[in-house]
Amino acid sequence: MGVTSIRLSKDVEIPLEQLAQKLDRSKNYLINQAIKEFVLRQSMEELRWSDTTEALESVKAGRLVESLDVSEWLKSWGNDSPKPPPTV
């Protein structure tokens, strides 16, 4: 495990210390959890952006599904014989 030194401002240090005591966890543990969550969230946002740009390229290329087809498909959900998803 690597070691990284950080400086915390008082407005972070004090609540962090209080939370660590309340949860009976070390500040190191809480900081690691926060960083893991941040990194995961950033990678999810990057993936979402990639999906968005791919979808926009599809629209520009004219690969679209009619809204009426989507509505009919959604209305069929929960029925005895749901329709297959619409395709381009």
C-alpha positions, -999 to 999 in steps of 0.1 A, spaced: 0 0 0 13 34 -10 17 63 14 5 98 5 7 128 27 -21 154 25 -29 187 43 -64 191 55 -79 225 62 -95 229 96 -130 229 81 -123 194 69 -101 181 97 -124 188 126 -156 172 112 -134 143 99 -120 137 134 -155 139 149 -169 114 123 -140 90 129 -147 90 166 -184 86 161 -180 57 137 -151 42 156 -130 43 125 -96 58 117 -94 90 97 -72 70 72 -101 46 67 -126 74 61 -103 92 37 -96 60 17 -134 53 15 -141 89 3 -113 87 -24 -126 53 -36 -161 67 -39 -148 98 -57 -127 77 -82 -156 54 -89 -180 83 -94 -155 100 -118 -152 68 -139 -190 64 -140 -193 100 -153 -167 93 -179 -186 62 -191 -219 82 -191 -202 109 -212 -189 83 -236 -224 68 -239 -239 103 -245 -214 112 -273 -221 78 -289 -258 84 -287 -254 119 -302 -234 104 -331 -262 79 -337 -287 107 -339 -265 127 -363 -263 96 -385 -301 92 -385 -302 60 -365 -334 68 -346 -364 49 -331 -398 65 -335 -413 76 -302 -446 59 -311 -428 26 -314 -412 31 -280 -446 41 -265 -462 10 -279 -434 -12 -266 -436 4 -231 -474 0 -230 -469 -38 -237 -449 -42 -205 -467 -63 -179 -490 -78 -204 -492 -115 -212 -473 -110 -244 -450 -80 -243 -437 -67 -276 -400 -69 -284 -380 -37 -281 -381 -15 -312 -351 -14 -335 -335 11 -358 
